[in-house]
Amino acid sequence: MKGYGQFCPIAKACEALGERWTLLLIRELLCGSRRYNDFKRGLPLISPTMLSQRLNVLQDRGLVELKRSEDNKSREYHLTQAGLELEPIVMGLGEWGARWIRSQMSDDDLSVELLMWDMRRTINCSALPRTRTVLHFEFKDLDRTYKHWWMLAENSEIDLCVDDPGFDPDVYFLSDLRTMTELWLGDISLTGAEKSGKLVIKGNSQLMRNIPEWLMFSGFANIERGVA
């Protein structure tokens, strides 16, 4: 990225962070992504070459470092202190976007991969049984490749699957991608989506009653839209 030719700290920060995908990689790291495949699930449209380049640049700039995993079998990416200090900036951008920009969401912005990955990492496992719980999501407007998704929760761990795991679902969700995305972002409520017929939920009665306790939505879901 060509520099701005200014000593201003804002200009220098923009030089470090203004390249495509950079802030979204910081977002992923703040959300707990540590490995290459985690980044690919959170950023499904980034090419492998670009992902590697951006991670290398972030290391060169002192924002990211490689560490051994706890089992010492692989290497993981972690934010340095400089990277961690970006959290209020990134969250502030998210809050501003939720307040002023989210109404501009087009169909091209919808991504079932990102939606399911986000939902998977915010499920409140402590509100689910410790035994295996199977959640099945069906998107009636998507083609066969992306139509069905499963989450398997057990012992505080959650696996996200696109292939049928072979277990009967404890809770089944039927909707379309836009409705589920709007639900995730807090633009519609569970009750409102069901009453409109855009969302159908079936399954274990106790789990269904407790949905607000374990199906957590976006951290920006409670931000009210701004009025220009």
Secondary structure by P-SEA (a helix, b strand, c coil): ccccccccaaaaaaaaccccaaaaaaaaaaaccccaaaaaaacccccaaaaaaaaaaaaaaccbbbbbcccccbbbbbbcaaaaaaaaaaaaaaaaaaaccccccccccccaaaaaaaaaaacccccccccbbbbbbbbccccccccbbbbbbcccbbbbbcccccccccbbbbbcaaaaaaaaaccccaaaaaaaccccccccaaaaaacccccccccccccccccc
